[in-house]
Amino acid sequence: MKALMKPFMKRGRGAKQCAPYLIRNLDADEIANNLIDTLPQKRSSITVTDLGVLVLLFVFWFMSESVLAGVVAGVVEGVVEGVVEGVVEGVDAGVEVSVEADSTERPYSSLWLRSIDAAEPETTDHEASAYAASTLETTISMTVSGPILRAKVRQKFRNTTQLWSEGIYTFPLPEQAAVDRLRMVVGERVIEGQIHEKQNAQRIYQKARNEGKKTSLLSHHRTNVFTTSVANISPGEEVIIEFEYQQLLDFKDDRYALRFPMVSTPQFTPPRMRLDPAFVAPHNNIRSDQEDPGNPVSITVDLKAGFPIETLTSTSHLVKKDKLSEAHYKVSLAGRAEVSNRDFVLSWKLKPSADPMVRVLREDVEGESYGLLMLMPPQLSEENGLERNERINRELILVLDVSGSMQGESIEQARSAMLKAISQLRSEDYFNIIYFNTRARQLFPQSRPAAVGNLNFARRSVLDQNADGGTDMRPALQMGLSAPGESERLRQVIFITDGAVSNEAELFSEIKMNLGDSRLFTIGIGSAPNSYFMRKAALAGRGTFTYVSQTKDVSHKINNLLRKLASPSLTDLGFDINDPSASVLPQPMPDLYLGEPIYVAFKSSHFPKYAELSGKLDGVPSSLRVSLQNPLRHDGVAVEWARRKISALQEAYRDVGVGVGVGSYSGSDMGSERDVDSGASFGSGTERALSSKERKQAIRNEIVDLAISHHQVSKFTSLLTVDIDSEASMRAGGLLKSHRIPANRPKGWVGTSSSASNGIRLAQTATDARYRLLMGCMFLLGGLLLWIGFHCVQGRTLCSRSC
Amino acid sequence: MLSFLLKMLMAVMIVCSAWQIGSAGKIYVKAWFAQQLLEHAWQRTQDGERNVRPWPWADTWPVSELVVPRLGIRQIVLSGDSGRVLAFGPGHTEASAVPGSSGMSVISGHRDTSFSFLKDIQDGDLIEVNTPADAFSYIVSERTVVDQRYFSLNTHINSQSEALHGNQAYEASLMLVTCYPFDALKAGGDERFLVLATR
């Protein structure tokens, strides 16, 4: 091999040494002087011998290269090309050929199924900032009315290129958002969006896109992630996409909380999932840390709480608050347009005296009555809840995510949350800690009592944790939920993570399968946790979800959670409005803990007068009759009911698939526990009769019908606008450039960024052939010119001498 | 002395030119030469052999045959799409679907050798892919230019078939990938020209 490489190396060096001569000789006077001294008989020796040798050399080299190409391809090519490249560039500079030599050699590996954490050679990151294709500005105006929030989101796509373009933006929305309006604003005109079955919408969009018509599509990408696409934006044009969503606000610990996610933390997918054809790679189109963050967002909130507000704060952003009355505020971001790199959080507390225990909302749509009940069970109010059950025997398992996505602020928050939780343990508690990234490990082989020695050992181990590696939650969940423990104790598993996973469905079934009598509580950490996952995981685990946005909140939030865990809970809840045809959601109802209200949405042909609420308070049955007289008429109740119904059906749909997809157990087993009963027709009776495919199809049809009649975006429906009047011929078959607008890095997130996401990378599909051909011709031409010049000058010299 | 320098200069010029033209020629000859060897390997593949290596040290083998009747193109597609494979001919991305099966098959080729014909392709053109077992035809439905830094195949192109994903696998489709613009001189650009063809 060495022998083969030798001639190339040698030639390379030779050429390099020649380069200085080359530059010097370009001086015109010098050339003339040289030529005058040259003798005529030496001329022939150059032509015949030297050229002959050179041609032979060239032919030999060319042949050897092409014939032996296969043999030496792998090893030699790299070396040779490196040398040649260097030479060519050196020569380039000397001759001042105006061809830009691009020194950025891209790796030839073209298919990358990369994990977020794998360090990949990134050669183009620094160029990315120069790549301003389409830009995007977002304006969000929210109106809060009691517990219901309605938001209008305006995304302004601007095409800054010289080509017609398609802008695609993927973004998260709150996990309980129901998207039901879409408008496209082109200049003066407003085109109202229509709801379509998703495939259908996609087809219409593609058709309009190819025909050159302006069109936009808003579709559900995965879980709480949505995508807007706008096709055929002409150069320099602006198109505004406006959509609306509604959301029911969380009420917990006497506070309403509004959270608007602005970025999603890049998600990790265990390797085995990636080749699964059913798997959709997450959109991790993230700007690198060298890039300036873009996508400015401005937010205004019109807050009509309905009752006097005591405190109003945002823990995430600096806000400007305008007080219009006791119960009415206008809130906006103090910095005009914020960079969308962390979630927006706003929370407010009502004055205690005004805070009602019961709130009933009603809306009538097309002959149907929809109701929404918010109720704070009196047994769970703080005064009588706390002391009585101080002595629940419990076993607390703390599970901490130490994967790469937690790097930075998140792991700091998580550490302090863990330390806080450890310090809150009572001496009669048992506890254990599980750390996980790609693997899961237990601190103790079995839970141990919270004695001083054990606690100190645990504290030290918490401080030693660093965030690194992938996120594979499955083993950790298995370990946490099904580890052998004290059978008489209530096992409470506290899961601290940013939820950056994308195999959610698999994890939910894991939780349902292993839960038993344990309870799973999730704590979301970081500036942009995947709260969809954590909320659903807590629901599946019959626990609650807590979101911690800032390190200073940790102590307070963990305190609340642990107090909740130590106090009684209301389980096996039932809600009856004495109408068999009514549809009540959620179904089944989650357990209630201290400081949490019940939210129930129902649909009935006539609005009920009262509701019967039953449940078990720490195992003791109790019931309560709630009057539903004098409901407050309010918009959006029907939307909320439909959203809950669609969400429940989507879960049922997912669960049918999981049994088949994962293959480790049958679908009907896990379905019976909680979620499948959401559609009355899919109860256990018919379940076995239908194949899973038919069941899926039936649920799918039900979702499509419901979503279309309520005009909502779902897994199977999308909102679409097509501008029929647009000048279709303008683009005239020209190319349309597709721009994916990259998202910002979550604040404090220091993981390895890649502008390209998981999934198949495109191959490197060009060679230098033309460039080399051009360069070759130029050298040849140069040589030829020199040759001619040489002849001419010598001819003249001879001539003048003879004369 | 000065005439010697001049001779050196000319020699250097010619050597450099030989280099450049030679290495350009090498790229074309390699592609041409390989297709000849591949022809033989493809014949054997069609006769039922599996993973026939066209030359003993090859790390790739023919998997199918790509035909565009309108442009008179016929090429043998290799397995894999690494730089080494693409030097010999178009390559099939192994992580994508096998041609003919449900899902998207991705075939990449150099814009200046095997896939230079893509600049002439039009919507509605017929593309045939013949595997040893069967023959499939696709119709070109879309041509797009993307920036590969902001592009990942799973997520974007499949979005139209993603609706199906809930139920089934993706619809069968074919994607041809090459570099863009076609007349760029240097390799290493970020733009890709994509041709999507559906059955």
Contacts between the chains, C-beta under 8 A, distances in Angstrom:
chain1	res1	chain2	res2	distance
A	11	B	15	7.2
A	11	B	19	7.9
A	14	B	15	8.0
A	15	B	12	6.5
A	15	B	15	6.4
A	15	B	16	6.6
A	15	B	19	7.9
A	18	B	8	6.4
A	18	B	9	7.8
A	18	B	12	4.4
A	19	B	12	8.0
A	21	B	5	6.1
A	21	B	8	5.8
A	21	B	9	6.2
A	21	B	12	7.4
A	22	B	9	6.1
A	22	B	12	6.1
A	25	B	5	6.2
A	25	B	6	7.1
A	25	B	9	5.0
A	30	B	2	7.9
A	31	B	6	7.4
A	33	B	2	6.5
A	34	B	2	3.0
A	34	B	3	6.4
A	34	B	5	6.3
A	34	B	6	5.5
A	35	B	2	7.5
A	35	B	3	7.7
A	35	B	6	7.0
A	37	B	1	7.6
A	37	B	2	5.3
A	37	B	3	6.6
A	38	B	2	6.8
A	38	B	3	3.6
A	38	B	6	7.1
A	39	B	3	7.1
A	42	B	3	5.9
A	46	B	7	5.2
A	46	B	10	7.3
A	50	B	7	6.6
A	50	B	10	8.0
A	50	B	11	6.1
A	51	B	14	7.3
A	54	B	11	6.5
A	54	B	14	5.2
A	54	B	15	6.4
A	54	B	18	6.9
A	57	B	15	7.7
A	57	B	18	7.4
A	58	B	15	7.9
A	58	B	18	3.8
A	58	B	22	6.3
A	61	B	18	7.3
A	61	B	22	6.2
A	62	B	18	7.7
A	62	B	22	4.5
A	62	B	25	6.3
A	62	B	26	7.1
A	65	B	22	6.6
A	65	B	23	7.5
A	65	B	26	4.9
A	66	B	25	7.3
A	66	B	26	5.3
A	66	B	29	4.3
A	66	B	30	6.3
A	66	B	33	6.5
A	69	B	26	6.7
A	69	B	29	7.9
A	69	B	30	5.0
A	69	B	33	7.5
A	69	B	87	8.0
A	70	B	55	5.4
A	70	B	57	6.1
A	70	B	58	6.9
A	71	B	57	6.5
A	73	B	84	6.0
A	73	B	87	7.2
A	74	B	84	6.7
A	81	B	23	7.9
A	84	B	19	6.3
A	84	B	23	6.7
A	87	B	16	7.7
A	87	B	19	7.8
A	88	B	16	7.7
A	88	B	19	7.7
A	88	B	20	7.3
A	91	B	16	6.1
A	99	B	185	6.4
A	99	B	186	7.9
A	100	B	186	7.4
A	101	B	186	7.7
A	102	B	186	5.1
A	102	B	188	5.6
A	104	B	188	6.1
A	105	B	188	6.9
A	106	B	188	4.9
A	108	B	82	6.0
A	108	B	83	3.0
A	108	B	84	7.3
A	109	B	82	6.5
A	109	B	83	7.9
A	110	B	81	5.1
A	110	B	82	6.3
A	110	B	83	7.2
A	110	B	86	8.0
A	110	B	93	7.8
A	110	B	108	7.0
A	111	B	81	6.0
A	111	B	82	7.7
A	111	B	93	5.7
A	111	B	94	7.0
A	111	B	95	5.8
A	113	B	95	6.4
A	124	B	149	5.6
A	124	B	190	6.5
A	127	B	190	7.7
A	128	B	149	6.1
A	131	B	147	6.7
A	131	B	149	7.3
A	131	B	150	7.8
A	133	B	147	7.3
A	133	B	150	7.9
A	168	B	156	7.2
A	198	B	163	4.1
A	199	B	163	3.8
A	199	B	164	6.6
A	202	B	159	7.3
A	202	B	160	4.8
A	202	B	162	8.0
A	202	B	163	5.7
A	203	B	160	7.7
A	206	B	142	7.6
A	206	B	160	6.1
A	210	B	123	7.7
A	210	B	142	6.7
A	219	B	159	7.9
A	221	B	159	8.0
A	227	B	159	7.3
A	275	B	95	6.6
A	277	B	97	7.7
A	277	B	102	7.8
A	277	B	103	5.8
A	277	B	169	4.7
A	277	B	170	6.9
A	278	B	165	6.3
A	278	B	169	7.0
A	280	B	154	6.8
A	280	B	155	7.0
A	280	B	158	7.5
A	280	B	162	6.2
A	280	B	165	6.3
A	281	B	152	6.4
A	281	B	154	4.0
A	281	B	155	5.2
A	282	B	155	7.7
A	283	B	155	5.6
A	285	B	150	6.1
A	653	B	166	7.4
A	696	B	166	7.9
A	696	B	167	6.7
A	697	B	167	7.5
A	700	B	166	6.9
A	700	B	167	7.2
A	715	B	166	6.3
A	716	B	163	7.2
A	716	B	166	6.7
A	735	B	143	6.9
A	735	B	144	7.3
A	735	B	145	5.5
A	736	B	144	6.5
A	737	B	144	7.7
A	737	B	145	5.4
A	737	B	146	7.7
A	738	B	144	5.6
A	738	B	145	7.5
A	738	B	146	5.3
A	738	B	151	7.8
A	738	B	156	7.3
A	739	B	147	7.6
A	739	B	150	7.1
A	740	B	150	4.4
A	740	B	151	6.6
A	740	B	156	6.8
A	742	B	150	6.3
A	755	B	149	4.7
A	755	B	150	6.2
A	756	B	148	7.1
A	756	B	149	5.9
A	756	B	150	7.3
A	756	B	151	7.1
A	756	B	152	5.7
A	757	B	152	4.3
A	757	B	155	6.3
A	758	B	152	6.7
A	758	B	154	7.1
A	759	B	152	3.7
A	759	B	153	5.5
A	759	B	154	3.4
A	759	B	155	5.6
A	760	B	93	6.1
A	760	B	95	5.6
A	760	B	96	6.3
A	760	B	106	6.5
A	760	B	152	6.8
A	760	B	153	3.9
A	760	B	154	6.0
A	761	B	148	6.9
A	761	B	152	7.0
A	761	B	153	7.7
A	762	B	108	7.0
A	762	B	146	7.8
A	762	B	148	4.6
A	762	B	151	6.7
A	762	B	153	6.9
A	762	B	177	5.3
A	762	B	192	4.9
A	763	B	81	4.1
A	763	B	82	7.9
A	763	B	86	6.3
A	763	B	91	6.9
A	763	B	93	7.0
A	763	B	108	3.6
A	763	B	177	6.0
A	764	B	83	5.8
A	764	B	86	7.4
A	764	B	179	7.8
A	764	B	187	7.2
A	764	B	188	7.5
A	765	B	86	6.6
A	765	B	108	5.2
A	765	B	109	6.2
A	765	B	110	5.5
A	765	B	111	5.9
A	765	B	115	6.8
A	765	B	177	6.1
A	765	B	178	4.7
A	765	B	179	4.4
A	765	B	192	6.9
A	766	B	110	6.0
A	766	B	111	5.1
A	766	B	112	6.4
A	766	B	178	7.8
A	766	B	179	3.7
A	766	B	184	6.9
A	766	B	186	7.9
A	766	B	187	4.1
A	766	B	188	7.2
A	766	B	189	6.6
A	767	B	27	4.8
A	767	B	87	7.5
A	767	B	110	5.3
A	767	B	112	5.6
A	767	B	113	6.7
A	767	B	187	5.6
A	768	B	23	7.4
A	768	B	24	7.5
A	768	B	27	7.4
A	768	B	185	7.9
A	768	B	186	6.3
A	768	B	187	5.1
A	769	B	23	8.0
A	769	B	24	4.5
A	769	B	27	4.1
A	769	B	28	6.2
A	769	B	112	5.2
A	769	B	113	7.2
A	770	B	24	7.1
A	770	B	112	5.9
A	770	B	183	7.8
A	770	B	185	5.3
A	771	B	24	7.9
A	771	B	185	4.2
A	771	B	186	5.1
A	771	B	187	7.7
A	772	B	19	7.9
A	772	B	20	4.5
A	772	B	21	7.1
A	772	B	23	4.9
A	772	B	24	3.9
A	772	B	27	7.7
A	773	B	20	6.9
A	773	B	21	6.2
A	773	B	24	4.0
A	774	B	20	7.8
A	774	B	185	6.4
A	775	B	16	7.6
A	775	B	17	7.9
A	775	B	20	4.0
A	776	B	16	7.6
A	776	B	17	4.6
A	776	B	18	7.3
A	776	B	19	7.1
A	776	B	20	3.2
A	776	B	21	3.3
A	776	B	22	7.5
A	776	B	24	6.4
A	777	B	17	7.2
A	777	B	20	7.9
A	777	B	21	7.3
A	778	B	17	7.6
A	779	B	13	5.0
A	779	B	14	7.1
A	779	B	16	4.3
A	779	B	17	3.4
A	779	B	20	6.4
A	780	B	13	7.4
A	780	B	14	7.2
A	780	B	17	4.1
A	780	B	21	7.4
A	782	B	13	4.9
A	782	B	17	7.9
A	783	B	10	5.3
A	783	B	13	3.6
A	783	B	14	4.9
A	783	B	17	6.5
A	786	B	6	7.3
A	786	B	9	6.5
A	786	B	10	5.4
A	786	B	13	6.6
A	787	B	10	6.5
A	790	B	6	6.5
A	790	B	10	7.8
